[in-house]
Amino acid sequence: MMVSSFNRRGVLGAFVGLGVTATLKTKANVTGQSKQPNIIFILADDLGYADISCFGNPGYMTPAIDRIADEGVRLTRSYANSAVCSATRTALITGRYQDRLECGLDEPLTGQNKKIGLPVGLPTLPAQLKKAGYQTALVGKWHLGYPPLFGPLKSGYDHFYGILGGAADYFTHQMHTGADQFYRDDKLIHEHGYLTNLIGQETVRLIDGYAKNESPFFISVHFNAPHWPWEGPEDEAESKRIRGHLADYDGGTQQTYGKMVQAMDNQIGNILKALDEHHLAENTIIVFTSDNGGERFSNIAPFTGMKGELLEGGLRIPVVARWPAKIKAGSVSDQVNISMDWLPTFVNGAGKKPDPSFATDGMNLLPFLTDTKKKEKRVLSWRYNIHDQHAQLDGNYKYLKIGDNEFLFNVVDDPKERANLKARQPELFAKLKQDWAKWNAQMLPYTPENYSWGADGKHFADHYGVPADNDNL
């Protein structure tokens, strides 16, 4: 059903896409294809695999995100580096497993220890692109440490507009009542408006300014949507009702959640329009994805699990990418990829090589984006502190440990992870378990102080056997 739904839209999209692409090529800056591409990386927060219509959502449409897919490539086997936000963001900005850095061990960073954050001076993704001549900006959510020790401007971004922490009310922009966290560069500011809209508007403003310059630009657009609290664009009354209790366990509906996703899609549409108006689309790489799997109201079909779990539903994310100068419109790839791949991909797209002094664990995806017939087997590893979760992916097979229970799944033939193959294929089970242990020995150890979030029976009825052993920030 999911594939056929996409194909029906794809037939129409192909005709529309051909027209749009032709227009882009006609209007493109004549020097555009010889120049480094602009890069816009759009990250949703807690978006499930099937929360957008081109990945099968039946409840609402996301035409702007679908347009990126129709005019570019849809990647169907994409993984987050972690089942929670700040850990994945650590991997994304460094191109490495987050478990190599202290700030990647908290799942997520809570802000209670202001001495933990992304170390200053690393050759991060924005820092490497800045060195390659790019103007760099982060619009939206940071969540990698607090001033004065940490911040976007200390880690390679020229400009920052957004929130520092892991969550925010969509109208007050605060995580805790009275605690401001909205910044323009290094200054606290007070903005009025729905947070999703403000992020989109600032991104368009930046594109308008960058279009006047010769230098290429890199904009990280990190939406807070559709992370809780459950507030759509017309729900300011809900903001007043919850009074800073952002986890919002008695709020939300599927309808509200859909409005939050659609509000984000509307702003992505405005970003695409700005690129069109400035004739920048042809030589701009634009990627849309999520930081981890879905949460309460997400559609994670055809998987099981959720944020905070190493089941496929906690790790699988939608990815669409467009670069009209290089990527064939309407492409689909099942090449396995992961969040930390975007650093080597973008740096190579800029015509450079990743900094050899800080070796990446990721893979350059450009060959697979530009030729979707190419495919390479991946071996990937995960761990998650709460419930002592381990996962090792080797091609189609995945070793999984949750608590005292261990499994071997073929996640392609059995995406729901129901048929435990460990007794049928004991040698493969033992190999993947051993491979995970070898990988884990290279990572930093968790400490008793590291925080780890997980769904529990107190707040999630389908987790009735799981004790409430964390504070569910």
Secondary structure, DSSP 8 states (H G I E B T S, - for coil): -HHHHHHHHHHHHHHHHHHHHHHHHHHS-TTGGGS--EEEEEEESS--TTSSGGGT-SS---HHHHHHHHTSEEEEEEE-SSSSHHHHHHHHHHTS-GGGSGGGSSBS--SS-TT-SS-TT---HHHHHHHTT-EEEEEEE--S--TTT--GGGTT-SEEEEESSS---TTT--SBTTB--EEETTEE----S-HHHHHHHHHHHHHHHHTTSSS-EEEEEE--TTSSS---TT-HHHHHHHTT-TT-TT---HHHHHHHHHHHHHHHHHHHHHHHHTT-GGGEEEEEEESS---TT---TT----TT--SHHHHEEEEEEE-TTTS-TTEEE---EEGGGHHHHHHHHTT----TTS--SS---HHHHH-TT-----EEEEEETTTTEEEEEETTEEEEEETTEEEEEETTT-TT-----TTTSHHHHHHHHHHHHHHHTTS----TT--B----TTT-GGGTTS---S---
